[in-house]
Amino acid sequence: MRLSPHMTVMQNAAQKAARRLLRDFNEVEQLQVSIKGPGDFVSQADLRAETTIHEELARARPGYAFLMEESGASGSEGWTWRWVVDPLDGTTNFLHGLPHWAISIGLQRRLPDGTIEIVAGLVYNPAANEMFWAEKGVGAFLNDRRLRVSARRSMQESLFATGIPFAKVSARNRLSFARTLGALMPQVAGIRRFGAAALDLAWVAAGRYDGYWELGIKPWDCAAGILLVREAGGYATNPAGEDLNDLPASIDAVVGNPHLHAQLRELVASSID
């Protein structure tokens, strides 16, 4: 499949960073790890991957701004194009030897009227060699296969993903999660927490999950995944039903196929104070 120039640059950057990440993953016991905060780890592998991706993207598109997990925002505040990058989503999985982690790269564009849209995104799991990618108006793909969200209509047959709150999550979000979980569990086939939001979203796009929700996630965790879900025929909003294109600093996300999104969104909204 012929990739656009943007997607070619994004995939090349992700694959270059992935080669070193895979080497580090195979030697995870030797990694030097520092602690950023409770339950939030950063490794040398994470930092090296971010540097590699930044260098590759900046070389190919020198005028674009960045929003990156480790180094934050850079470039013009009045940017027209901005890369949103998580070099290693699922760091805790990575450091525990679990092969469920990914590189996430999204691309935003600011239109002349000030409207912001997400125009391209990829989520790459090197351990499984799965490259999920999407471009606005083009569709969503896994490697070279077109993706569609699931067609399930019944909550009782559906599988949902979420992020279970951990030590640094606010009390407000912990309580809201508990309410949502308590209301949802009796209605569904199952709820999963695999520890990588970018892959949760990609798996909704692939029809592996029927929906996903999480409160207080970061823009680099979901920029690419939001577009993947939309281009696969699903919905990605906040609990009020508003789109997430501007990627605020803290995001409450509700994602699902067209048949189940509204039910999940209403349930999450009712659980928030």
SEMARTI-298742 format. One line per 5 residues: their letters; for each residue x, y, z of C-alpha. Coordinates in Angstrom, 2 decimals, decimal comma, always signed. Layout:
BEGIN
a) X:Y:Z ~ ...
***
This chain:
BEGIN
mrlsp) +0,00:+0,00:+0,00 ~ +1,35:+3,44:-0,94 ~ +1,72:+5,61:+2,16 ~ +1,39:+9,38:+2,25 ~ +4,56:+11,41:+2,95
hmtvm) +3,41:+12,08:+6,52 ~ +2,68:+8,43:+7,25 ~ +5,94:+7,32:+5,66 ~ +7,87:+9,64:+7,99 ~ +5,85:+8,48:+11,02
qnaaq) +6,30:+4,78:+10,35 ~ +10,00:+5,15:+9,64 ~ +10,50:+7,02:+12,93 ~ +8,52:+4,43:+14,89 ~ +10,37:+1,51:+13,35
kaarr) +13,77:+3,07:+14,01 ~ +12,91:+3,65:+17,68 ~ +11,41:+0,17:+17,94 ~ +14,64:-1,59:+16,99 ~ +16,43:-0,27:+20,07
llrdf) +13,35:-0,75:+22,27 ~ +13,20:-4,42:+21,32 ~ +16,87:-4,88:+22,21 ~ +16,27:-3,23:+25,56 ~ +13,12:-5,27:+26,13
neveq) +15,09:-8,47:+25,66 ~ +17,51:-7,27:+28,34 ~ +14,96:-5,65:+30,62 ~ +16,66:-6,86:+33,80 ~ +19,70:-4,70:+33,03
lqvsi) +17,80:-1,47:+32,43 ~ +18,53:+1,40:+34,78 ~ +15,22:+2,75:+35,99 ~ +14,44:+6,00:+37,75 ~ +11,17:+6,76:+39,49
kgpgd) +9,15:+9,76:+38,30 ~ +6,34:+9,18:+40,78 ~ +4,16:+6,48:+42,32 ~ +3,58:+3,78:+39,76 ~ +5,00:+5,94:+36,97
fvsqa) +8,39:+4,75:+35,76 ~ +10,73:+6,02:+33,13 ~ +13,60:+4,01:+31,74 ~ +16,61:+4,78:+29,64 ~ +14,81:+2,95:+26,85
dlrae) +11,89:+5,39:+27,04 ~ +14,16:+8,43:+26,84 ~ +16,25:+7,02:+23,98 ~ +13,12:+6,20:+22,00 ~ +11,78:+9,72:+22,42
ttihe) +15,08:+11,22:+21,28 ~ +15,14:+8,99:+18,19 ~ +11,56:+9,82:+17,23 ~ +12,08:+13,55:+17,77 ~ +15,22:+13,56:+15,64
elara) +13,56:+11,64:+12,80 ~ +10,38:+13,72:+12,74 ~ +12,20:+17,04:+13,11 ~ +14,58:+16,18:+10,30 ~ +11,71:+15,36:+7,95
rpgya) +9,42:+18,24:+9,00 ~ +11,61:+20,94:+10,61 ~ +8,83:+23,48:+11,12 ~ +6,46:+21,26:+13,09 ~ +5,85:+21,63:+16,83
flmee) +6,00:+18,76:+19,33 ~ +4,12:+17,55:+22,38 ~ +6,04:+14,61:+23,88 ~ +5,60:+12,65:+27,10 ~ +9,08:+13,14:+28,50
sgasg) +10,24:+16,48:+27,06 ~ +6,87:+18,27:+26,89 ~ +5,91:+20,93:+24,37 ~ +8,36:+22,57:+21,95 ~ +8,16:+24,66:+18,81
segwt) +5,96:+27,62:+17,98 ~ +2,96:+28,25:+20,24 ~ +1,06:+29,25:+17,11 ~ +1,84:+25,98:+15,35 ~ -0,01:+24,82:+12,27
wrwvv) +1,24:+21,23:+12,55 ~ +2,11:+19,39:+15,78 ~ +3,42:+15,91:+16,51 ~ +2,00:+14,28:+19,67 ~ +4,28:+11,45:+20,77
dpldg) +4,42:+8,75:+23,42 ~ +7,67:+6,88:+22,76 ~ +6,74:+4,00:+25,06 ~ +3,14:+3,59:+26,17 ~ +2,91:+0,74:+28,65
ttnfl) +6,25:+1,44:+30,33 ~ +5,33:-0,59:+33,41 ~ +4,50:-3,58:+31,20 ~ +7,83:-3,11:+29,41 ~ +9,79:-3,03:+32,64
hglph) +8,07:-6,17:+33,90 ~ +8,79:-8,11:+30,71 ~ +5,19:-8,05:+29,44 ~ +5,06:-7,76:+25,61 ~ +2,15:-5,31:+25,61
waisi) +3,56:-1,84:+24,93 ~ +3,60:+0,52:+21,99 ~ +4,92:+3,62:+20,30 ~ +2,20:+6,20:+19,62 ~ +2,55:+9,12:+17,19
glqrr) -0,28:+11,49:+16,31 ~ -0,33:+14,52:+14,04 ~ -2,56:+17,55:+14,60 ~ -3,30:+20,39:+12,19 ~ -4,62:+23,84:+13,10
lpdgt) -6,88:+25,28:+10,39 ~ -7,01:+29,02:+9,52 ~ -10,18:+29,44:+11,61 ~ -8,42:+28,02:+14,67 ~ -10,09:+24,62:+14,53
ieiva) -7,76:+21,75:+15,42 ~ -8,03:+18,30:+13,89 ~ -6,12:+15,04:+14,22 ~ -5,07:+14,09:+10,72 ~ -2,77:+11,08:+11,14
glvyn) -1,85:+8,56:+13,79 ~ -0,07:+5,30:+14,39 ~ +0,22:+2,87:+17,27 ~ +3,03:+0,36:+16,82 ~ +3,51:-2,72:+18,99
paane) +7,00:-3,95:+18,04 ~ +6,77:-7,12:+20,15 ~ +3,85:-8,31:+18,04 ~ +4,92:-6,47:+14,85 ~ +1,50:-4,81:+14,66
mfwae) +1,41:-1,37:+13,06 ~ -1,99:+0,26:+13,52 ~ -2,26:+3,44:+11,48 ~ -4,85:+5,87:+10,15 ~ -5,18:+9,08:+8,20
kgvga) -8,21:+11,33:+8,18 ~ -10,50:+10,35:+5,31 ~ -8,33:+7,40:+4,30 ~ -9,31:+4,76:+6,84 ~ -7,67:+2,73:+9,58
flndr) -5,35:-0,21:+9,01 ~ -3,42:-2,94:+10,79 ~ -0,28:-3,37:+8,71 ~ -1,94:-3,60:+5,27 ~ -5,40:-4,80:+6,39
rlrvs) -8,37:-2,43:+6,62 ~ -9,91:-2,14:+10,09 ~ -13,52:-1,81:+11,22 ~ -14,86:-1,53:+14,72 ~ -17,00:-4,39:+15,98
arrsm) -20,66:-4,72:+15,06 ~ -21,88:-5,99:+18,44 ~ -25,07:-4,40:+19,70 ~ -25,65:-6,22:+22,98 ~ -23,81:-5,14:+26,12
qeslf) -24,04:-8,72:+27,39 ~ -21,90:-9,94:+24,47 ~ -19,41:-7,08:+24,60 ~ -15,87:-6,74:+25,91 ~ -14,65:-3,40:+27,24
atgip) -11,23:-2,04:+28,16 ~ -10,27:+0,54:+30,74 ~ -7,39:+1,82:+32,81 ~ -7,71:+0,90:+36,48 ~ -6,61:+3,86:+38,64
fakvs) -3,29:+3,52:+40,43 ~ -1,44:+5,45:+43,13 ~ -1,15:+8,88:+41,51 ~ -4,71:+9,01:+40,12 ~ -6,94:+11,62:+41,77
arnrl) -9,53:+10,62:+44,34 ~ -12,24:+12,01:+42,06 ~ -11,24:+9,70:+39,22 ~ -10,83:+6,69:+41,49 ~ -14,37:+7,13:+42,81
sfart) -15,84:+7,69:+39,34 ~ -14,07:+4,59:+38,07 ~ -15,47:+2,49:+40,92 ~ -19,00:+3,71:+40,16 ~ -18,67:+3,00:+36,45
lgalm) -17,16:-0,42:+37,05 ~ -19,87:-1,36:+39,52 ~ -22,62:-0,38:+37,09 ~ -21,01:-1,92:+34,01 ~ -19,78:-5,27:+35,30
pqvag) -23,23:-6,91:+35,63 ~ -24,13:-5,92:+32,07 ~ -21,15:-7,07:+29,97 ~ -19,16:-10,13:+28,88 ~ -15,95:-8,77:+30,39
irrfg) -13,72:-5,81:+31,26 ~ -9,98:-5,82:+30,61 ~ -7,06:-3,72:+31,90 ~ -3,91:-4,47:+29,88 ~ -1,96:-1,35:+30,79
aaald) -1,44:+0,56:+27,52 ~ -4,10:+3,09:+26,56 ~ -2,81:+3,52:+23,00 ~ -3,23:-0,21:+22,37 ~ -6,65:-0,21:+24,04
lawva) -7,80:+2,34:+21,48 ~ -6,14:+0,52:+18,60 ~ -7,86:-2,70:+19,67 ~ -11,25:-0,95:+19,66 ~ -10,49:+0,12:+16,09
agryd) -9,63:-3,50:+15,26 ~ -12,87:-4,83:+16,77 ~ -11,06:-6,74:+19,52 ~ -12,73:-4,55:+22,13 ~ -16,20:-3,08:+21,76
gywel) -15,46:-0,01:+23,83 ~ -13,07:+1,72:+26,21 ~ -13,22:+4,39:+28,86 ~ -10,69:+6,14:+31,09 ~ -10,55:+9,42:+33,00
gikpw) -7,57:+11,74:+33,16 ~ -5,38:+10,25:+30,44 ~ -2,75:+12,33:+28,65 ~ -2,93:+13,58:+25,06 ~ +0,10:+11,53:+23,96
dcaag) -1,65:+8,37:+25,19 ~ -4,64:+8,81:+22,91 ~ -3,94:+11,22:+20,02 ~ -3,29:+8,46:+17,49 ~ -5,89:+6,09:+18,93
illvr) -8,71:+8,62:+18,68 ~ -8,20:+8,87:+14,93 ~ -7,81:+5,10:+14,56 ~ -11,20:+4,53:+16,15 ~ -12,93:+7,21:+14,10
eaggy) -11,45:+6,03:+10,81 ~ -12,52:+2,47:+11,69 ~ -16,13:+3,65:+12,06 ~ -16,32:+4,20:+15,81 ~ -16,79:+7,15:+18,15
atnpa) -14,28:+8,79:+20,49 ~ -15,57:+11,60:+22,73 ~ -15,54:+12,82:+26,29 ~ -18,45:+11,79:+28,58 ~ -20,42:+14,85:+27,43
gedln) -20,19:+13,70:+23,81 ~ -17,71:+16,37:+22,69 ~ -14,87:+15,56:+20,33 ~ -11,28:+15,41:+21,59 ~ -9,42:+16,97:+18,66
dlpas) -7,82:+19,78:+20,68 ~ -6,30:+17,22:+23,11 ~ -6,54:+19,03:+26,49 ~ -3,91:+18,31:+29,13 ~ -6,18:+15,82:+30,92
idavv) -8,67:+13,82:+28,88 ~ -11,76:+11,90:+29,91 ~ -12,28:+9,48:+27,03 ~ -15,20:+7,25:+26,09 ~ -14,74:+5,17:+22,96
gnphl) -16,87:+2,55:+21,27 ~ -18,58:+1,17:+18,22 ~ -21,65:+3,06:+16,93 ~ -24,09:+0,74:+18,70 ~ -22,58:+0,85:+22,20
haqlr) -20,81:+4,19:+22,49 ~ -23,84:+6,16:+23,68 ~ -24,70:+3,62:+26,38 ~ -21,13:+3,59:+27,67 ~ -20,87:+7,37:+27,53
elvas) -24,06:+7,90:+29,50 ~ -22,98:+5,40:+32,12 ~ -19,56:+7,05:+32,55 ~ -21,10:+10,54:+32,64 ~ -23,52:+9,51:+35,39
sid) -20,59:+8,27:+37,51 ~ -18,70:+11,57:+37,51 ~ -19,28:+14,05:+40,33
***
